[in-house]
Amino acid sequence: MNPTDEQTAAVDAFHTGSHLALQAGAGTGKTTTLALLARTTPRRGRYLAYNRAIAQDARARFPNTVQCKTAHALACADVGHRYTRRLNAPRRPAWQTGQALGITKALRIADRDVTPKALSNAALRTVTRFCHTADEAITRHHVPHLRGLEGTGLHAQLAAYIVPFARKAWADLQHPDDGAVRFDHDHYLKIWALARPRIQADFLLLDEAQDTNPVVEQIFLAQREHAQLVMVGDSAQAIYHWRGAKDVMTGFDGTHLTLSQSFRFGPDLAAEANRWLHLADAPIRLTGTPAVPTELGPVTQPDAVLCRTNVGAMAQVMTLMAAGYRVAVAGGGDSLQALALAARDLKEGRRTHHPELILFPSWGDLQDYAAHDAAGRDLQPLVNLVDTHGTDAILTAVARLAPEPHAQVTVSTAHKAKGREWSRVLIADDFARPKNNPPDEQTGPPPTPDPIDDAEARLAYVAVTRTRQRLDLGGLSWIHDHPDGPPVGDDRARPPALPQPPAAART
């Protein structure tokens, strides 16, 4: 390859031995650049991948002087192997584990009865959240917030009850041979982190640094006294804060460089991406490759439809199937099926174990919460979908999903689309337009929309940069009329396109 000027600057900085942070925009060749660095030195390094698939792909791209593994793989080799017997233990319901920990009675908080099953689920999720942090011990802020108990005082009551059981569960997990709590991979990663491990390498390469869990950040940064640290990522693609991930790049103590030349798309798409980068107050702007003629405009037969939510994805699956498409869902349909099964349980008068809906005793209770409680408005699309189609129709649609290689179109949330790319992409219509603020008086100025939230701008940036050939802005077209989003080119706002079935599907 002929490195760009930016890649050459990264190589030069790497050779000085400085700790290095590379802000790399969408399609700018992050992993290629890291492999380039590794090939310019005889020193031995470690590449820390975001997941196993990325690690396997990297092994074919890096020299044999660099080991490519996930943080979990390193932890397993060091301490996780001691827990093999517990890792292979059969699954058991959360309520059984809770019962073994001593959770046997319901807890009354305000006007809600939190069942032992809900309490057990919360205790185990508390342990999981703790494992993703750099904290030394389980405290109240690790306890998850439950739907229906959003108030600060209500959550404090829940946390005071849950923390002792979560600590008991964590103590149970320290035993290698047997215990009441099912052992998983995040548990040995946390045990390893608490042991302050030393990774033997001359340099460490951290990929997808903008979505690093604090526990991995802690392990990585602790090596800076004996190893050169290089992290690469895109702060504008930091979209997992809600799951505990942390953008470790912005405050990193080291040399900061950028990769801004995107090889995935052309100048028109780069201009659209830069609109969202500006709104997200990102530290980078992109340049497209002129030889890649990416277009913006209507897409009637997309390769991928990108949605804001799982509920939006479910609605798209049903619409596309009704139009005759063979449809796949990125990552599979398990999350859609879980939501539909939870809704069916509630409609049939049973409580559900789904963490989003676990406190609702009935479907009617969820309907009221979604319609009348501000904290539940985001559940209204689920209620509408189920009330319109019924859970059986949704479950039937999920059962008919095709594997991606055999599908005509892939439906994905924007979160699951990160790291992916397709030729023709349509943005679905569940990306919410900012609400208008009414004028103070009837004769006052016209209403103005709310500012665009940084997190929503980052998610939109991820969505619009998944395409190589043509992008239909669809559900994000409102940006052209928003005062914070000046138009790019001549494309104007219009209603989202509904894809038509391909000719083959109509015969």
C-alpha positions in Angstrom: 0.0 0.0 0.0 1.0 3.6 -0.5 0.4 5.2 2.9 -1.3 8.6 3.1 0.4 11.6 4.6 -1.6 11.0 7.8 -0.5 7.4 8.0 3.1 8.3 7.4 2.8 10.9 10.3 1.5 8.0 12.5 4.4 5.8 11.6 6.9 8.6 12.4 5.2 9.3 15.8 5.2 5.6 16.6 9.0 5.4 15.9 9.6 8.1 18.5 8.2 5.7 21.2 5.5 8.2 22.2 2.1 7.0 23.5 -0.2 7.6 20.6 -4.0 8.2 20.1 -5.3 8.1 16.5 -8.7 9.6 15.8 -9.8 7.6 12.8 -13.0 8.5 11.0 -15.4 6.0 9.3 -13.7 4.0 6.6 -10.3 5.5 7.1 -8.4 2.2 7.5 -7.9 2.0 11.3 -6.8 -1.6 11.4 -4.7 -1.2 8.2 -2.9 1.7 9.8 -2.2 -0.3 13.0 -0.9 -3.2 10.9 1.4 -0.7 9.1 2.8 0.5 12.4 3.5 -3.1 13.5 5.3 -3.9 10.3 7.8 -1.1 10.7 9.4 -2.4 13.9 10.9 -5.7 15.0 9.5 -5.1 18.5 6.9 -7.4 19.9 3.4 -6.2 20.4 -0.2 -7.1 21.4 -3.3 -6.0 19.5 -6.4 -5.8 21.8 -9.5 -6.4 19.7 -13.1 -5.4 20.4 -14.4 -8.9 19.9 -13.2 -12.4 18.8 -14.2 -11.9 15.1 -12.1 -8.8 14.8 -9.2 -10.5 16.5 -9.4 -13.5 14.1 -9.4 -11.1 11.1 -6.5 -9.1 12.5 -4.3 -12.2 12.8 -4.1 -12.4 9.0 -3.2 -8.8 8.7 -0.5 -8.3 11.4 3.0 -9.7 11.4 3.8 -12.6 13.6 5.6 -10.3 16.0 2.1 -9.1 17.2 -0.4 -11.3 19.1 -4.0 -10.4 18.3 -6.4 -11.2 21.1 -9.4 -9.8 23.0 -8.9 -8.7 26.6 -11.1 -11.7 27.6 -8.7 -14.1 25.9 -5.7 -12.6 27.8 -7.7 -12.9 31.0 -8.7 -16.5 30.3 -5.2 -17.6 29.7 -4.1 -16.0 33.0 -6.9 -16.7 35.4 -10.1 -17.7 33.6 -8.9 -21.3 32.9 -9.2 -22.0 36.6 -13.0 -21.5 36.3 -13.5 -23.9 33.4 -15.8 -26.2 35.5 -18.0 -23.3 36.5 -18.0 -21.8 32.9 -19.4 -25.1 31.6 -22.1 -25.3 34.2 -25.7 -25.6 33.0 -27.8 -22.4 32.8 -30.3 -21.7 35.6 -33.1 -19.1 35.9 -32.1 -15.9 37.7 -34.9 -16.5 40.3 -33.3 -19.8 41.3 -29.9 -18.1 41.8 -31.6 -15.3 43.7 -33.3 -17.8 45.9 -29.9 -19.5 46.7 -28.6 -16.0 47.6 -31.6 -15.5 50.0 -34.0 -13.4 47.8 -37.3 -15.0 48.7 -39.8 -12.2 49.3 -41.2 -9.3 47.3 -40.1 -5.8 48.1 -42.8 -3.0 48.2 -41.5 0.3 46.8 -44.1 3.1 46.5 -47.1 1.5 44.7 -45.1 -1.3 43.1 -44.4 -4.8 44.3 -40.9 -5.8 43.1 -41.1 -9.6 42.8 -38.3 -12.0 43.9 -37.7 -12.7 40.2 -37.2 -9.0 39.5 -35.0 -8.6 42.5 -32.9 -11.6 41.5 -32.5 -10.3 38.0 -31.5 -6.9 39.3 -28.9 -8.4 41.7 -27.2 -10.3 38.9 -27.3 -7.3 36.5 -25.6 -5.3 39.3 -22.7 -7.8 39.3 -22.4 -7.5 35.5 -22.4 -3.7 35.6 -19.7 -3.8 38.3 -17.6 -6.1 36.1 -17.6 -3.5 33.4 -16.2 -0.8 35.6 -12.8 0.0 37.1 -14.3 0.1 40.6 -12.9 -1.9 43.5 -16.2 -2.9 45.1 -19.9 -3.1 44.4 -21.8 0.0 45.4 -25.3 1.5 44.9 -24.4 3.1 41.6 -24.0 -0.3 40.0 -27.6 -1.2 40.6 -29.6 -0.9 37.3 -32.6 1.5 37.1 -35.9 -0.4 36.6 -38.8 0.8 34.5 -41.5 2.2 36.9 -38.9 3.1 39.6 -37.3 6.0 37.9 -37.4 8.5 40.8 -34.1 9.0 42.7 -35.7 8.1 46.0 -37.3 5.0 44.6 -34.1 3.8 43.1 -32.2 4.4 46.3 -34.6 2.1 48.1 -34.1 -0.6 45.5 -30.3 -0.2 45.6 -30.1 -0.4 49.4 -31.9 -3.8 49.2 -29.9 -5.1 46.2 -26.3 -4.3 47.1 -25.9 -6.8 49.9 -27.1 -9.6 47.7 -24.9 -8.5 44.8 -21.9 -8.5 47.1 -22.8 -12.0 48.2 -23.1 -13.1 44.6 -19.6 -11.6 43.8 -18.1 -13.5 46.8 -19.7 -16.7 45.5 -18.0 -16.1 42.1 -14.5 -16.2 43.7 -14.7 -20.0 44.2 -13.2 -21.8 41.1 -15.0 -25.2 41.6 -18.6 -24.6 42.5 -21.1 -22.0 43.5 -24.7 -20.8 43.2 -24.1 -18.0 40.6 -23.5 -19.0 37.0 -20.0 -18.0 36.1 -19.4 -16.1 32.8 -16.5 -14.5 30.9 -17.0 -11.0 32.3 -16.4 -12.4 35.8 -12.9 -13.7 35.1 -12.0 -10.5 33.2 -12.9 -8.5 36.3 -11.1 -10.9 38.6 -8.0 -10.5 36.4 -8.3 -6.7 36.3 -8.4 -6.5 40.1 -5.2 -8.5 40.2 -3.4 -5.7 38.4 -2.0 -7.8 35.5 1.2 -6.9 33.6 0.9 -7.6 29.9 4.3 -8.7 28.5 4.8 -6.6 25.3 6.9 -3.8 23.9 3.8 -2.0 22.6 0.0 -2.4 22.9 -2.5 -1.5 20.2 -6.1 -0.9 21.4 -8.7 -0.9 18.6 -12.2 0.7 18.9 -10.9 2.7 21.8 -14.0 5.0 21.9 -16.2 2.0 23.1 -13.8 0.6 25.7 -15.3 -0.6 29.0 -13.6 1.1 32.0 -12.3 -2.3 33.1 -10.3 -2.8 29.9 -9.2 0.9 29.9 -7.8 0.3 33.4 -5.9 -2.7 32.3 -4.6 -1.0 29.2 -3.5 2.3 30.8 -1.8 0.4 33.6 0.8 -0.9 31.1 2.2 2.6 30.2 5.3 2.3 32.4 6.7 -0.6 30.5 5.0 -0.6 27.1 4.2 2.0 24.4 0.5 2.5 24.2 -1.3 3.1 20.9 -5.1 3.5 20.7 -7.2 4.0 17.7 -10.9 4.8 17.4 -13.4 7.4 16.5 -14.8 9.5 19.3 -17.8 10.4 17.2 -18.7 6.7 17.1 -18.9 6.5 20.9 -22.4 5.1 21.0 -22.3 2.7 23.9 -22.2 5.0 26.9 -25.6 3.7 28.0 -23.9 0.2 28.4 -21.0 1.5 30.4 -18.5 2.0 27.6 -16.2 5.0 27.8 -14.4 7.1 25.2 -10.9 6.9 26.5 -9.3 8.8 23.6 -10.2 12.4 24.3 -8.3 12.6 27.6 -5.5 10.3 26.7 -2.0 11.5 27.7 0.0 11.1 24.5 0.4 12.4 21.0 -2.9 12.9 19.2 -3.1 12.4 15.4 -6.0 11.9 12.9 -6.9 9.7 10.0 -9.5 11.7 8.0 -9.3 10.2 4.4 -12.2 7.8 4.1 -11.7 5.0 1.5 -15.3 3.8 1.9 -17.2 6.6 0.3 -16.9 9.7 -1.9 -17.0 13.5 -1.3 -20.8 13.9 -1.2 -21.2 11.3 1.6 -18.2 12.8 3.4 -20.0 16.2 3.4 -23.1 14.5 4.9 -20.9 12.8 7.5 -19.3 16.1 8.4 -22.7 17.7 9.0 -23.2 15.2 11.9 -19.6 15.4 13.1 -20.1 19.1 13.5 -23.4 18.6 15.4 -21.6 16.0 17.7 -18.8 18.5 18.3 -16.4 15.8 17.1 -12.6 16.5 16.9 -12.4 15.3 13.2 -13.8 16.0 9.7 -13.7 13.6 6.8 -12.5 13.7 3.3 -14.1 11.4 0.7 -12.2 9.5 -2.0 -13.2 11.0 -5.4 -12.8 7.6 -7.1 -15.7 6.3 -5.0 -18.8 8.0 -6.4 -21.2 7.7 -3.4 -24.6 9.3 -4.0 -27.3 10.7 -1.8 -30.9 10.1 -3.0 -33.9 7.7 -3.0 -33.2 4.0 -2.5 -36.1 1.8 -3.5 -34.3 -1.6 -3.1 -31.8 -1.2 -0.2 -29.3 -3.7 0.8 -29.7 -2.5 4.4 -32.3 -0.6 6.4 -30.9 1.0 9.5 -33.2 1.7 12.5 -32.9 3.6 15.7 -34.5 1.0 18.0 -35.3 -2.7 18.1 -39.0 -1.9 17.9 -38.3 0.1 14.7 -36.4 -2.9 13.4 -39.3 -5.2 14.2 -41.7 -2.9 12.3 -39.3 -2.8 9.3 -39.0 -6.6 9.2 -42.8 -6.9 9.0 -43.2 -4.2 6.3 -40.4 -5.7 4.2 -41.7 -9.2 4.5 -45.2 -8.0 3.5 -43.6 -6.5 0.4 -42.1 -9.8 -0.6 -38.5 -9.5 0.6 -36.3 -12.2 2.1 -35.2 -10.3 5.3 -32.3 -10.8 7.7 -31.6 -9.0 10.9 -28.0 -8.1 11.8 -27.0 -10.1 14.8 -30.0 -12.4 14.5 -33.6 -12.0 15.7 -33.1 -13.0 19.4 -33.7 -9.5 20.8 -36.8 -9.0 18.7 -38.1 -12.4 19.7 -37.4 -11.6 23.4 -39.5 -8.4 23.2 -42.4 -10.2 21.4 -42.4 -13.0 24.0 -42.3 -10.5 26.8 -45.3 -8.7 25.3 -47.2 -12.0 24.9 -46.6 -12.9 28.5 -48.0 -9.6 29.6 -51.0 -9.8 27.3 -51.8 -13.3 28.6 -51.6 -12.1 32.3 -48.2 -13.4 33.1 -45.2 -11.4 34.4 -42.1 -11.3 32.1 -38.4 -11.7 32.9 -37.4 -9.2 30.2 -35.3 -6.5 32.0 -37.1 -3.6 30.3 -40.6 -4.9 31.3 -40.0 -6.9 34.4 -42.0 -4.6 36.8 -45.2 -4.6 34.8 -47.9 -7.0 36.0 -50.0 -6.8 32.8 -50.2 -5.4 29.3 -52.7 -2.8 30.4 -50.3 -1.6 33.0 -47.6 -1.2 30.3 -50.1 0.6 28.0 -50.9 3.1 30.7 -47.2 3.7 31.6 -46.3 4.2 27.9 -49.2 6.6 27.3 -49.2 8.7 30.4 -45.7 8.6 32.1 -43.0 10.7 30.4 -40.4 8.1 31.3 -42.2 5.5 29.3 -42.9 7.3 26.1 -40.2 5.4 24.2 -42.2 2.2 24.8 -45.2 3.6 22.9 -44.0 2.3 19.5 -43.8 -1.2 21.0 -47.3 -0.9 22.4 -48.6 0.3 19.0 -46.8 -2.4 17.1 -48.2 -5.2 19.3 -51.7 -3.7 19.5 -51.7 -3.4 15.7 -50.2 -6.7 14.6 -50.4 -9.0 17.7 -47.6 -11.0 19.2 -48.2 -14.1 17.1 -47.7 -12.2 13.8 -44.5 -10.7 15.1 -43.1 -14.0 16.3 -44.0 -15.6 13.0 -42.1 -12.8 11.2 -39.1 -13.4 13.4 -39.2 -17.1 12.7 -39.1 -16.4 8.9 -35.9 -14.4 9.1 -33.3 -15.5 6.6 -29.5 -15.8 7.1 -27.8 -12.7 5.9 -26.0 -14.4 2.9 -29.4 -15.5 1.6 -31.4 -12.3 2.3 -32.3 -9.6 -0.1 -32.2 -6.9 2.6 -30.7 -6.7 6.1 -32.5 -4.8 8.9 -30.2 -3.5 11.6 -30.2 -1.0 14.4 -27.6 1.7 14.0 -25.8 0.3 17.1 -25.4 -3.2 15.5 -24.5 -1.7 12.2 -21.3 -0.2 13.6 -18.3 -1.7 11.8 -20.5 -2.9 8.9 -21.0 -1.5 5.4 -23.4 -2.0 2.5 -23.7 -0.8 -1.0 -27.2 0.8 -0.7 -28.6 2.0 2.6 -31.9 3.4 3.7 -32.4 5.2 7.0 -35.6 4.1 8.7 -38.2 6.5 10.0 -37.8 5.9 13.7 -35.0 8.4 14.2 -36.9 11.0 16.1 -37.0 14.6 14.9 -36.2 17.1 17.7 -39.4 18.5 19.2 -40.5 22.1 18.5 -40.5 24.6 21.4 -43.8 26.6 21.3 -43.5 30.4 21.4 -44.1 32.1 24.7 -47.1 34.0 23.4 -49.6 33.5 20.5 -48.1 36.5 18.7 -44.5 35.5 19.4 -41.9 34.1 17.0 -42.5 30.8 15.3 -41.6 27.6 17.2 -38.0 26.5 17.2 -36.8 22.9 17.4 -34.7 21.7 20.4 -31.0 21.4 19.9 -29.8 18.1 18.5 -28.5 15.8 21.3 -24.8 14.9 21.0 -25.5 11.2 21.5 -28.2 11.2 18.7 -25.8 13.1 16.4 -23.1 10.4 17.0 -25.6 7.6 16.2 -26.8 9.4 13.1 -23.1 9.7 12.0 -22.6 6.0 12.4 -25.8 5.3 10.4 -25.0 7.6 7.4 -21.4 6.3 7.1 -22.4 2.6 6.5 -22.8 3.0 2.7 -20.5 2.7 -0.2 -22.7 3.6 -3.2 -25.9 5.3 -2.3 -27.6 6.6 0.9 -31.2 7.4 1.4 -31.4 9.8 4.4 -35.0 8.8 4.9 -35.8 9.2 8.6 -32.9 11.7 9.1 -34.0 14.0 6.2 -35.5 16.5 8.8 -31.9 17.6 9.3 -32.1 19.8 6.2 -34.8 22.0 7.8 -33.2 22.1 11.3 -31.4 25.5 12.0 -28.4 23.6 13.3 -28.1 21.5 10.2 -27.5 23.6 7.1 -28.2 21.8 3.8 -25.5 19.9 2.0 -25.7 20.0 -1.8 -29.1 20.2 -3.5 -30.9 17.3 -1.8 -34.0 18.4 0.1 -36.1 16.9 2.8 -38.8 14.4 1.8 -40.8 11.6 3.4 -38.9 8.3 4.0 -39.1 6.0 1.1 -40.9 2.7 1.4 -38.9 0.1 -0.5 -40.7 -1.8 -3.2 -40.3 -5.6 -3.7 -37.8 -6.6 -6.3 -39.2 -8.0 -9.5 -38.2 -11.5 -8.6 -40.2 -11.3 -5.4 -43.4 -10.2 -7.2 -43.5 -13.2 -9.6 
